[in-house]
Amino acid sequence: MKIWAVSALLAALAIFAFFFASVASGAFFGAAWLSDVGEMLVLVLACVLFVASTLLFEAMRNRE
């Protein structure tokens, strides 16, 4: 179960980094990679993965 929790956390971090890079490039260079809806979906996916990893870590902690 630990591998799933770590994988979900790393995926959330990578997706949030992609979101941040898209927003930053749009703000500084005027070259947005995603539309507003695309950015919202990417941010929601990052949040869902972060919550899932947090719940998995909590479940592991309660098993011990």
Backbone as a chain_set.jsonl record, in Angstrom:
{"seq": "MKIWAVSALLAALAIFAFFFASVASGAFFGAAWLSDVGEMLVLVLACVLFVASTLLFEAMRNRE", "coords": {"N": [[0.821, -1.191, 0.0], [2.06, 1.139, 0.561], [3.556, 1.862, -1.668], [1.577, 2.699, -3.422], [0.627, 4.978, -2.137], [2.868, 6.663, -2.114], [3.318, 6.848, -4.853], [0.959, 8.116, -5.722], [1.246, 10.549, -4.407], [3.596, 11.576, -5.601], [2.71, 11.745, -8.235], [0.707, 13.675, -7.939], [2.3, 15.847, -7.222], [3.844, 16.169, -9.57], [1.832, 16.756, -11.453], [0.796, 19.097, -10.359], [3.055, 20.708, -10.615], [3.179, 20.897, -13.39], [0.781, 22.314, -13.815], [1.442, 24.718, -12.478], [3.6, 25.578, -14.057], [2.28, 26.03, -16.465], [0.52, 28.122, -15.79], [2.379, 30.057, -14.983], [3.859, 30.444, -17.344], [1.885, 31.497, -18.95], [1.371, 33.866, -17.579], [3.831, 35.268, -17.586], [4.915, 35.08, -20.175], [2.836, 35.099, -21.933], [1.984, 32.824, -23.185], [-0.088, 30.552, -22.868], [-0.565, 27.162, -22.026], [-2.773, 25.639, -21.61], [-6.38, 25.799, -21.687], [-8.808, 27.674, -19.731], [-10.616, 25.849, -18.639], [-9.165, 23.498, -18.974], [-6.995, 23.997, -17.261], [-8.385, 24.057, -14.841], [-9.283, 21.383, -14.686], [-6.841, 20.009, -14.56], [-5.845, 20.98, -12.139], [-7.825, 20.03, -10.389], [-7.432, 17.274, -10.695], [-4.839, 17.048, -9.588], [-5.42, 17.753, -6.953], [-7.204, 15.686, -6.212], [-5.536, 13.438, -6.384], [-3.688, 14.119, -4.4], [-5.292, 14.12, -2.088], [-6.07, 11.434, -2.117], [-3.582, 10.18, -1.72], [-2.988, 11.144, 0.822], [-5.048, 9.982, 2.337], [-4.369, 7.289, 1.986], [-1.869, 7.201, 3.299], [-2.74, 7.787, 5.889], [-4.33, 5.536, 6.392], [-2.366, 3.567, 6.412], [-0.927, 4.371, 8.636], [-2.78, 3.997, 10.677], [-3.004, 1.243, 10.691], [-0.742, 0.307, 11.899]], "CA": [[0.0, 0.0, 0.0], [2.924, 2.314, 0.632], [3.96, 2.256, -3.017], [0.453, 3.44, -4.0], [0.564, 6.294, -1.5], [3.993, 7.464, -2.607], [3.089, 7.101, -6.278], [-0.094, 9.126, -5.844], [1.805, 11.834, -3.975], [4.519, 12.045, -6.639], [1.899, 12.129, -9.397], [0.08, 14.954, -7.602], [3.349, 16.867, -7.297], [4.194, 16.392, -10.973], [0.714, 17.41, -12.128], [0.735, 20.476, -9.878], [4.178, 21.43, -11.228], [2.734, 21.195, -14.751], [-0.203, 23.391, -13.678], [2.161, 25.938, -12.129], [4.368, 26.003, -15.226], [1.328, 26.553, -17.447], [0.052, 29.423, -15.317], [3.507, 30.986, -14.999], [4.194, 30.798, -18.725], [0.825, 32.386, -19.422], [1.489, 35.161, -16.921], [5.062, 35.975, -17.925], [5.236, 35.071, -21.598], [1.618, 35.173, -22.73], [1.826, 31.581, -23.93], [-0.757, 29.57, -22.007], [-0.595, 25.833, -22.619], [-4.104, 25.062, -21.434], [-7.481, 26.744, -21.537], [-9.236, 27.797, -18.338], [-11.212, 24.567, -18.234], [-8.061, 22.545, -18.874], [-6.264, 24.271, -16.024], [-9.219, 23.632, -13.73], [-9.267, 19.92, -14.621], [-5.514, 19.583, -14.102], [-5.759, 21.287, -10.706], [-8.703, 19.089, -9.687], [-6.745, 15.985, -10.689], [-3.758, 17.126, -8.604], [-6.031, 17.734, -5.618], [-7.747, 14.343, -5.964], [-4.405, 12.545, -6.115], [-3.114, 14.488, -3.108], [-6.195, 13.62, -1.054], [-5.972, 9.979, -2.115], [-2.323, 9.78, -1.078], [-3.109, 11.441, 2.247], [-5.885, 8.935, 2.933], [-3.599, 6.038, 2.016], [-0.884, 7.31, 4.379], [-3.473, 7.678, 7.141], [-4.724, 4.143, 6.564], [-1.164, 2.819, 6.804], [-0.564, 4.742, 10.009], [-3.748, 3.398, 11.599], [-2.785, -0.206, 10.73], [0.424, -0.016, 12.746]], "C": [[0.867, 1.258, 0.0], [3.328, 2.794, -0.763], [2.85, 3.046, -3.703], [0.383, 4.85, -3.433], [1.67, 7.204, -2.02], [3.804, 7.81, -4.083], [2.029, 8.174, -6.491], [0.427, 10.506, -5.439], [2.758, 12.407, -5.017], [3.772, 12.468, -7.896], [1.214, 13.463, -9.148], [1.094, 16.089, -7.695], [3.706, 17.19, -8.74], [3.082, 17.125, -11.712], [0.576, 18.852, -11.655], [1.882, 21.3, -10.447], [3.845, 21.799, -12.673], [1.725, 22.336, -14.753], [0.493, 24.72, -13.407], [2.955, 26.467, -13.323], [3.457, 26.599, -16.293], [0.852, 27.953, -17.054], [1.178, 30.449, -15.381], [3.881, 31.388, -16.421], [3.124, 31.703, -19.328], [0.947, 33.777, -18.839], [2.709, 35.943, -17.415], [5.324, 36.084, -19.417], [4.023, 35.168, -22.499], [1.359, 33.923, -23.553], [1.221, 30.524, -23.014], [-0.847, 28.233, -22.733], [-1.996, 25.26, -22.614], [-5.15, 26.17, -21.39], [-7.852, 26.828, -20.055], [-9.821, 26.488, -17.819], [-10.132, 23.504, -18.082], [-7.261, 22.744, -17.605], [-7.064, 23.829, -14.808], [-9.185, 22.112, -13.576], [-7.926, 19.386, -14.135], [-5.368, 19.838, -12.608], [-6.645, 20.354, -9.891], [-8.046, 17.712, -9.61], [-5.61, 15.965, -9.665], [-4.313, 17.069, -7.189], [-6.566, 16.353, -5.262], [-6.62, 13.366, -5.644], [-3.761, 12.846, -4.763], [-3.986, 13.961, -1.967], [-6.129, 12.099, -0.972], [-4.688, 9.516, -1.428], [-2.367, 10.047, 0.425], [-3.946, 10.379, 2.952], [-5.155, 7.593, 3.001], [-2.542, 6.055, 3.119], [-1.557, 7.196, 5.744], [-3.896, 6.238, 7.417], [-3.53, 3.286, 6.982], [-0.79, 3.111, 8.241], [-1.508, 4.101, 11.017], [-3.6, 1.882, 11.694], [-1.679, -0.593, 11.701], [0.103, 0.076, 14.213]], "O": [[0.459, 2.307, -0.498], [3.429, 3.997, -1.005], [3.13, 3.96, -4.479], [0.112, 5.805, -4.16], [1.434, 8.373, -2.327], [4.096, 8.927, -4.508], [2.187, 9.044, -7.348], [0.084, 11.511, -6.061], [2.726, 13.607, -5.286], [4.155, 13.437, -8.551], [1.145, 14.298, -10.049], [0.777, 17.169, -8.193], [3.856, 18.359, -9.095], [3.356, 18.02, -12.513], [0.272, 19.737, -12.454], [1.699, 22.483, -10.735], [4.188, 22.889, -13.13], [1.8, 23.229, -15.597], [0.173, 25.731, -14.032], [2.978, 27.673, -13.568], [3.828, 27.57, -16.953], [0.79, 28.854, -17.89], [0.955, 31.589, -15.789], [4.19, 32.553, -16.673], [3.435, 32.581, -20.132], [0.662, 34.764, -19.517], [2.622, 37.151, -17.636], [5.893, 37.074, -19.877], [4.168, 35.307, -23.714], [0.594, 33.962, -24.516], [1.939, 29.698, -22.45], [-1.171, 28.185, -23.92], [-2.368, 24.491, -23.501], [-4.842, 27.325, -21.096], [-7.271, 26.128, -19.225], [-9.546, 26.078, -16.692], [-10.186, 22.695, -17.156], [-6.888, 21.775, -16.943], [-6.503, 23.291, -13.854], [-9.07, 21.606, -12.46], [-7.881, 18.415, -13.38], [-4.825, 19.0, -11.887], [-6.251, 19.929, -8.805], [-8.099, 17.057, -8.569], [-5.437, 14.976, -8.953], [-3.741, 16.409, -6.322], [-6.398, 15.897, -4.131], [-6.744, 12.554, -4.726], [-3.336, 11.93, -4.06], [-3.47, 13.417, -0.99], [-6.131, 11.536, 0.123], [-4.708, 8.566, -0.645], [-1.84, 9.259, 1.211], [-3.591, 9.928, 4.041], [-5.31, 6.848, 3.969], [-2.336, 5.049, 3.798], [-1.008, 6.578, 6.656], [-3.824, 5.777, 8.556], [-3.667, 2.386, 7.811], [-0.383, 2.215, 8.98], [-1.078, 3.704, 12.1], [-4.03, 1.29, 12.683], [-1.684, -1.691, 12.258], [0.972, -0.164, 15.051]]}, "num_chains": 1, "name": "protein.A"}
